[in-house]
């Protein structure tokens, strides 16, 4: 989860590396954008406050850059700020947005641009709701709604560093957050969960596009990338917090979970002991746990456990890899 110090760091030390870059000539942008879209995104314009119905619409979906279709925001992170412009708490991915110091109006602000094509989007401010405290104040005309209804899946199977790293490689997965669920303690800390007294398991919460990958296939990947036959441990990680668990968000997900476990049971020599428990609440883990493998690939556990697991996953499930991962696999 990004917070204001992260934004300041980006403006001072450089922006995160984008997944790809798209560059066009000024004439090319004019040919594909309306005059108002061009004014806002390519000339750093600002639309009139309260001029778009997007401010007051909160249906599910994904918002993309109007210039290049890069996914930028999930509607679940949209909130009513009262400012007259659509406001979001977080980008869909840490590297979706670039940040630039802006002193054009006689004050210091942080401009936000699409990290793929440099389209001007708006500004970000440190006065948003907690826990992140950010308000991404966007020009509605710089965004377009992707008419899909993302879903969430929550499950665990050992250390969430491993689970997160695996599902970040999967096509159709838009976001993976490590955290805690399935227990009884409110707002638990990592230390409390590790003590084994909270009832919570280390889990990941996945936002995915069901048009690209089904919940059933996510479950098949989940059961195939950890050992669902071991009770309360995975490898060297022991404790109830490391149990194999699926936390369905709907009755339909619960039905699918039972079906997939039955389907996959013959593939295992021992009985699958994965717990199925209705989802109640998810607590995001501390910031240093998020994107852990991406930030710490050379750390001992990452190098010894996660890296080999990812290599095996890439070889075995190449058809499920995201476009970015498929490109990395190409010779």
Beta strands, then each sheet from edge to edge (+ up, - down):
strand 1: 62-65
strand 2: 71-74
strand 3: 78-79
strand 4: 86-88
strand 5: 97-102
strand 6: 109-114
strand 7: 120-125
strand 8: 135-138
strand 9: 143-146
strand 10: 151-157
strand 11: 173-181
strand 12: 201-208
strand 13: 233-234
strand 14: 237-238
strand 15: 244-246
strand 16: 275-276
strand 17: 282-284
sheet 1: 2+ 1- 9+
sheet 2: 3+ 4- 8+ 7- 6+ 5-
sheet 3: 16+ 15+ 10- 12+ 11- 17+
sheet 4: 13+ 14-
end
